[in-house]
Amino acid sequence: MIKRKRTPDNSATSHNLDQGGASSSSTSWDSSAGKRPRLTQALDIQGHQHQHQHQILSDGSPAQTILPIDDPRLFKDTTEPDNWNLVKYNYMRKVHNRHLYGRILHTPKQHILKTLTCSEDDEYHFCFSSNSRSCVPFSCTYSNHAYGGHLMAVGDEAKRITLVRTDKGNSVDNQSYHNYFSAHNDAVLSLKFSNDDHLLTSGSGDGLVRIWDVDTKVCVATMKGHSNSLRSVDFHPSNQNLLVSAAKDGSFLLWDIRTRQIGVLPECDENWSGAPLYAPIKVTKDAHQRVTKKSKGKENYPIASRLKPDHSVTRALFLPTKEDVVITSGSSDGTIKMWDCRAGRDSKPLSEYHYDGPSTRVRGFSDLQIDHSGTRLFGLNMDGSISMHYLTNISRVATRYTAPDYKTLTFFSKIAISYDDSFIAAGSANRSLYIWEIDRPKVPALKLGGPQQDVTAVAWSKNRHEVSGCSDDGCVRVWRR
C-alpha cells in the first residue's frame, strides 16, 4: 500500500461519488500567515452549484457549518425518490451533520421493504369446524414481548380467537403451537394485547367486550353496554385497567375493571361462564353524526332514513399521555375528534378535524393509529388516502399518503405502524397490502401481493420488520425479511 502525503500547496484533490450521490468536493489550503486553513466544498446536485464554507479548527475538528438558503429547491431536489439513495444520504449526513437547510435528512429504507416475502409456510388458512368451508379472518394483532413478539391473535367469522406462533409456520408438525377457542356469539372484529401480554381484549358483532387470560384462554371479564356491533376496543397504553371501545351504535364507552362490576355471567359456556360482568364508567352517545344529503326540490333528509348507513365510531384511542382524553373517528361525517372525558361531566370535543380531502363529498374514516412516539396520528380515509396529523393540532393535515391505484371499499380496512415508526401499512380492495415510508411520503408505496381477495386488517410485529394481513379469501399471510 502506498500512502500519499498531503502537501500544503495550491493543488486540488477531487473526489467523485457514484450515481445517485454524484457530487464533487475540492480542497484548497490558504497558507497565509495568521489565517486558519479553509476547506471549500462544492456540491453539485441536479445541475446546481452551491459553495459551502467549512472552517477547520486548530485541533482538526470541523466548526459549525453555515448553510446559506439561496435556493430552497435544493432540498426538494435531493429528496425526490428518483434522485435519492443511501450513498447520497451518507455524504450529506457527513457534510451537513444530518441537517440541510433546517430539515432533517431521513435515511432511505426502501431496501428493507423489498426484502419482505411471504412463503407457503407463512400462510394460515381459516375454515369453519363443521364443514371445512373457508371463513374470513377480520382482525389480527401481535403481542408486545411474548414468544419474542412472534405471538399473533386472529379473530374470525367463526366466533373464534386463534393464537398463532408466526415463528413456527403452518406445517402439520407445528400444529401444537397454534391454538384456538370459542370467544363470542358473533364474529370477532377487534383484538388487542395488554402491555404485559397476560391479557387479550376482544370486541365482537354481539356487542360485547371480553378480556381473556392468554395462558389459560379463559374469560376473566365481560363488558356490556353497546347496543350494536363493536368496531374497536383498546387498552390504555400505560394503564391496562382502562379500556375504550367504539361501536356501530354511534357511541364510545370507557371501562375500568377496578370498578362498576354489576354481576357475574351465568353458566353458558366453559370459556366465559362465571366471569365478572362490568358496566361502563362513561358513555358518550352520538359522538359522530349521520351525513344529511341535499336533494334538489326536496327538503334535506338523512341518508339513514333510506339506506340506514351506520354512523359508527370506527375507532377510539386513548391519548397516550392522558387517561381522560380519547380520540375518535366517524364513518360518515368525515371527522376526527379529541374528547375531554373527565369524570363528573359530559364528554366534549377539545379539537376536531373535518374532511378536506380531494373527494367532492365527505368521506368517513375506517381506522386511526397513533405512532409509538405518541406525537402523530394517522387516519385511513375512505377516499383512498392516509392523513397524518400532529397530536398538538389534529385539525390540520400535515401529510397525506396516497397511491394511484390504492382504494378501500370497506370499513374493515385497517392500518398499522411499524415498531420503529418507519412504515405504515394498509389493507386495500386491490388484493394487496400497501406500505408507505412515513418520513418520505413522496416515495411510491410498495405493494405486497398474494391475497386472492380484499385485504382488511393488518398488523406489524412489535420488534421486527414482520407484517401480517387478513384477507377475505380466508387466509392470514405473514411477510418477513
Secondary structure, DSSP 8 states (H G I E B T S, - for coil): -------SSS----EE--TTS--EE-------TT---EEEEEEEETTEEEEEEEEB-TTS-B-------S-THHHHHHHSGGG--HHHHHHHHHHHTTEETTEE-----HHHHTT-B--GGGEEE-B-TTT--B--EEEEEE-SSGGGGTEEEEEETTSEEEEEETTT-SSGGGGGG-EEEE--SS-EEEEEE-TTSSEEEEEETTSEEEEEETTTTEEEEEEE--SS-EEEEEE-SS-TTEEEEEETTS-EEEEETTS-EEEE--SS-TTTTT-EEE--SEEE---S---EE--TTS--EEGGGTT-----EEEEEE-TT-SSEEEEEESSS-EEEEEE--TTS--EEEEEEE--SSSSS---EEEEEE-TTSSEEEEEETTTEEEEEETTBTTS--EEE--TT-----TT--EEE-TTSSEEEE--SSSSEEEEETT-TTS--EEE---SS-EEEEEE-SSSSEEEEEETTTEEEEEE-
